Amino acid sequence: MSVIFLLVIIGVVVAGLFLAAFIWSVKSGQYEDSYSPSVRILFDDHKKSDDSETKSTEKKHKNKNSKNSNYK
């Protein structure tokens, strides 16, 4: 029975720590940027590299797709 009380106390302490961390993050401005996530999909994050790397990557994807299509 004493183990249950110990686990409840530990659970309340951990929940209090998470609540304190959440309140701290809200006060420090972590959730204030509401514009960037909505337009992030419009920007291309991939770096442009030379064509040889792109072609080798495309070949790898084609080989994987052709192997998978044999089993369908």
C-alpha positions in Angstrom: 0.0 0.0 0.0 2.9 2.4 0.7 4.2 1.8 -2.8 1.0 3.2 -4.3 1.3 6.3 -2.2 4.9 6.7 -3.4 3.9 6.2 -7.0 1.1 8.8 -6.7 3.5 11.3 -5.1 6.1 10.7 -7.9 3.4 11.1 -10.5 2.1 14.4 -9.1 5.7 15.7 -8.9 6.4 14.7 -12.6 3.1 16.2 -13.7 3.9 19.4 -11.8 7.3 19.6 -13.5 5.7 19.2 -17.0 3.2 21.9 -16.1 5.9 24.3 -15.0 7.9 23.6 -18.2 4.8 24.3 -20.3 4.1 27.6 -18.4 7.7 28.7 -18.8 7.7 27.9 -22.5 4.5 29.9 -23.0 5.8 32.9 -21.1 9.1 32.8 -23.0 7.3 33.1 -26.3 7.8 29.6 -27.8 4.3 29.5 -29.2 4.0 33.0 -30.6 4.9 32.3 -34.2 1.6 31.4 -35.9 2.6 32.5 -39.4 5.6 30.4 -40.3 4.1 27.0 -40.0 1.4 27.8 -42.5 3.8 28.9 -45.2 6.7 26.5 -44.5 5.4 24.1 -47.1 5.8 26.7 -49.8 9.6 27.0 -49.4 12.0 24.5 -50.7 14.5 23.4 -48.0 16.5 21.0 -50.2 19.9 22.3 -51.2 20.7 22.2 -54.9 23.6 19.9 -55.7 25.2 18.9 -58.9 23.3 16.7 -61.3 25.3 13.5 -60.8 24.1 13.2 -57.2 20.5 13.8 -58.3 20.7 11.2 -61.0 22.3 8.6 -58.8 19.5 9.2 -56.2 16.9 8.8 -58.9 18.4 5.5 -60.1 18.3 4.2 -56.5 14.6 5.1 -56.2 13.8 3.5 -59.6 15.6 0.3 -58.6 13.7 0.1 -55.3 10.4 0.7 -57.1 11.0 -1.9 -59.7 12.0 -4.5 -57.1 8.8 -3.8 -55.1 6.6 -3.9 -58.2 7.6 -7.5 -58.9 5.9 -8.7 -55.8 2.5 -7.1 -56.3 
